[in-house]
Amino acid sequence: MNRDGRLGVGVIGAGKVGPVIGAALAGAGHALVAITHGSDDERIESMLPGVPILDAVEVVRRSELVIIAVPHGELAPLVSGLAETGAWQPGQLVLHTDPAYGTDVLLPAVAQGAIGLAVHPAITFSGSSIDVRRLQDAFAAVTASAPVLPIAQALAVEMGCEPLVVAEADRATYAEAIATATTFSQSIVEQAASLLREAGVSAPGSYLSALVHSTIEDALTAAGARDEPELPEVPDLDDEFDD
């Protein structure tokens, strides 16, 4: 580790989430050392200019902090597959962004000496730079063992999020809540827009914008979602890595 707490960060997963998390951490002063290939390497270059695009094994070998942002079904096989290559390193931080998993999915890496962290920023990612700004208003579900929980919280803060601790046993319920909110909201808006088109409204998205936003704001207020939670003090990463 660098003594000033700045980390060499590698990203595995070049879809909508990985490049955004990489850009957010770069904005906090960390050094991006590599990212894996994606379906659109030009988009990756535009978001993370000059960052080498390498295979997953090489990304792990170059990184002090590995961000894994891959689809749910790929996470466990990826972690175990990399363990079979011996890529994970003692003391290396490994952070995944899947809402449904805590750190148990990272046990093959932990068995080789890595430190497992789970941080899920609660936004819908578009895969563009606007997401970096959206993170500033978001919470992040954080799961880690007690000794390294402050590191996970600090990284969430450096992404721009407010960290909230979710226990390992509660991650499945947490993921269900996230899926319910996002899937239901999207399907209802799409259904309403379709009906408006049938009614002759030419721009149903624009027409629904104020209505949907105000309705959701009222629902969130009624649910108490805007109450300020009591949050633990989150240390600076510099303090975590000082002797």
C-alpha positions in Angstrom: 0.0 0.0 0.0 1.0 3.5 -0.6 1.7 5.2 2.7 -0.5 8.2 1.8 -3.5 5.9 1.5 -3.8 6.3 -2.3 -4.3 3.0 -4.0 -3.5 1.5 -7.4 -7.0 0.6 -8.6 -7.9 -2.0 -11.1 -11.4 -2.6 -12.5 -12.9 -5.9 -13.6 -16.1 -5.2 -15.5 -16.4 -2.6 -18.2 -20.2 -2.3 -18.4 -22.2 0.5 -16.9 -20.9 0.3 -13.4 -17.1 -0.4 -13.5 -15.9 2.6 -15.4 -18.1 4.9 -13.3 -16.7 3.6 -10.0 -13.2 3.8 -11.5 -13.8 7.4 -12.5 -15.2 8.3 -9.0 -12.2 6.8 -7.2 -9.8 8.5 -9.6 -11.5 11.8 -8.8 -10.7 11.0 -5.1 -7.0 10.8 -5.9 -6.5 7.0 -6.5 -4.5 5.8 -9.5 -6.3 3.7 -12.1 -3.9 1.0 -13.2 -6.0 -1.1 -15.5 -9.5 -2.1 -16.6 -10.8 -5.2 -18.5 -12.1 -5.1 -22.0 -15.8 -4.4 -22.6 -18.3 -4.3 -25.4 -17.4 -0.7 -26.1 -13.7 0.1 -25.5 -14.1 3.6 -27.1 -16.6 4.5 -24.3 -14.1 3.2 -21.7 -11.4 5.3 -23.2 -13.6 8.4 -23.1 -14.4 7.9 -19.4 -11.0 6.6 -18.3 -8.5 8.1 -20.8 -5.1 6.4 -20.9 -6.0 3.6 -18.6 -4.6 0.3 -19.9 -7.2 -2.3 -21.0 -6.0 -5.8 -19.9 -7.3 -9.2 -19.1 -8.7 -9.9 -15.6 -5.6 -11.8 -14.3 -3.3 -9.0 -15.3 -5.6 -6.4 -13.8 -5.5 -8.3 -10.4 -1.8 -8.6 -10.5 -1.2 -4.9 -11.0 -3.8 -3.7 -8.4 -3.8 -2.9 -4.7 -7.6 -2.4 -4.9 -9.6 -4.6 -7.3 -13.1 -3.4 -8.1 -15.3 -6.2 -9.5 -18.4 -4.9 -11.3 -19.8 -7.9 -13.3 -23.3 -9.4 -13.7 -24.6 -11.3 -10.7 -24.2 -14.8 -12.3 -20.5 -14.1 -13.2 -19.2 -12.9 -9.9 -18.7 -16.2 -8.0 -17.1 -18.0 -11.0 -14.9 -15.1 -11.7 -13.5 -14.9 -8.1 -13.0 -18.6 -7.9 -11.4 -18.8 -11.4 -8.9 -16.1 -10.5 -8.1 -17.9 -7.3 -7.2 -21.0 -9.4 -4.7 -18.9 -11.3 -3.1 -17.7 -8.0 -3.8 -14.1 -9.0 -5.0 -12.8 -5.6 -2.4 -11.3 -3.4 -2.0 -11.0 0.4 -3.3 -7.7 1.7 -4.9 -6.8 -1.6 -8.4 -5.1 -1.3 -11.1 -6.8 -3.4 -14.4 -4.9 -3.6 -17.5 -6.1 -5.5 -20.6 -4.0 -6.2 -23.3 -6.7 -6.4 -26.3 -5.9 -4.2 -27.2 -9.5 -3.4 -23.8 -10.7 -2.1 -21.9 -9.8 1.0 -18.3 -10.9 1.3 -18.8 -14.6 1.4 -18.6 -14.7 -2.4 -15.1 -13.4 -2.1 -13.9 -16.2 0.1 -11.7 -17.8 -2.6 -9.7 -14.5 -2.8 -9.7 -14.1 1.0 -8.3 -17.6 1.3 -5.2 -16.4 -0.6 -4.8 -13.4 1.7 -7.0 -10.7 0.0 -9.4 -8.5 2.0 -13.0 -8.8 0.9 -15.4 -5.8 0.8 -18.9 -5.4 -0.6 -20.1 -1.9 -1.6 -23.3 -1.4 -3.6 -24.0 2.3 -4.6 -27.8 2.6 -4.7 -28.3 4.2 -8.0 -29.4 3.0 -11.5 -26.3 3.3 -13.6 -26.4 4.7 -17.1 -22.8 4.0 -17.8 -22.0 7.7 -18.5 -20.1 10.4 -16.6 -23.4 11.7 -15.2 -23.4 8.8 -12.8 -20.4 10.2 -11.0 -22.5 13.2 -10.1 -25.4 10.9 -9.1 -23.2 9.1 -6.6 -22.9 12.4 -4.7 -26.6 12.1 -3.7 -26.6 8.3 -3.1 -26.2 5.9 -0.3 -24.2 2.7 -0.5 -24.7 -0.6 1.2 -21.5 -1.7 2.8 -20.6 -5.2 4.1 -17.3 -6.3 5.5 -15.8 -8.0 8.5 -15.5 -5.7 11.6 -11.7 -5.1 11.3 -11.9 -3.8 7.8 -15.4 -2.3 7.8 -13.9 1.3 8.2 -12.0 0.8 4.9 -15.2 -0.2 3.1 -17.0 2.8 4.5 -14.2 5.1 3.6 -14.1 3.8 0.0 -17.9 4.4 -0.3 -17.4 7.9 0.9 -14.6 8.4 -1.7 -17.0 7.2 -4.4 -19.3 10.0 -3.2 -21.8 8.0 -1.3 -23.1 7.9 2.2 -22.3 4.4 3.6 -24.9 2.3 5.4 -23.9 -1.1 6.9 -25.9 -4.1 5.7 -25.2 -7.4 7.5 -24.1 -10.4 5.4 -27.3 -12.3 6.3 -29.4 -9.3 5.1 -27.9 -8.9 1.7 -30.5 -11.0 -0.1 -33.4 -9.0 1.5 -31.6 -5.8 0.6 -31.2 -6.9 -3.0 -34.9 -7.8 -3.2 -35.7 -4.3 -2.0 -33.5 -2.7 -4.7 -34.9 -4.9 -7.4 -38.5 -4.2 -6.4 -37.9 -0.4 -6.4 -36.1 -0.3 -9.8 -38.0 -2.9 -11.7 -41.4 -1.8 -10.5 -40.7 1.9 -11.2 -39.4 1.2 -14.7 -42.3 -1.1 -15.7 -45.0 1.2 -14.4 -43.5 4.3 -16.2 -43.2 2.3 -19.4 -46.8 1.1 -19.1 -48.1 4.7 -18.4 -46.1 6.0 -21.4 -47.5 3.4 -23.7 -51.1 4.3 -22.7 -50.3 8.0 -23.2 -49.1 7.3 -26.7 -52.4 5.5 -27.4 -54.1 8.6 -26.2 -52.2 10.7 -28.7 -49.6 12.2 -26.4 -46.5 12.6 -28.6 -43.9 13.0 -25.8 -45.1 10.8 -23.0 -41.8 10.8 -21.2 -41.7 14.6 -20.9 -45.4 14.7 -20.0 -44.9 12.2 -17.1 -41.6 13.7 -15.8 -43.0 16.2 -13.2 -45.9 13.9 -12.2 -43.7 10.8 -11.6 -41.0 12.8 -9.8 -43.4 14.5 -7.5 -45.3 11.3 -6.8 -42.1 9.4 -5.9 -40.9 12.3 -3.7 -44.2 12.2 -1.8 -43.9 8.4 -1.4 -40.4 8.6 -0.2 -41.3 11.3 2.3 -44.2 9.2 3.6 -41.9 6.2 4.0 -39.5 8.2 6.1 -36.7 7.8 3.5 -35.6 11.4 3.9 -35.0 11.1 7.7 -31.4 11.6 8.6 -30.0 8.2 9.8 -27.4 8.0 12.5 -24.2 7.2 10.7 -20.9 6.1 12.2 -17.9 8.3 11.9 -16.0 7.2 8.8 -12.3 7.5 9.0 -10.1 8.8 6.2 -8.2 6.2 4.2 -5.0 7.9 5.0 -5.5 7.1 8.6 -6.3 3.5 7.9 -2.9 2.9 6.2 -0.7 5.0 8.5 1.6 3.1 10.8 
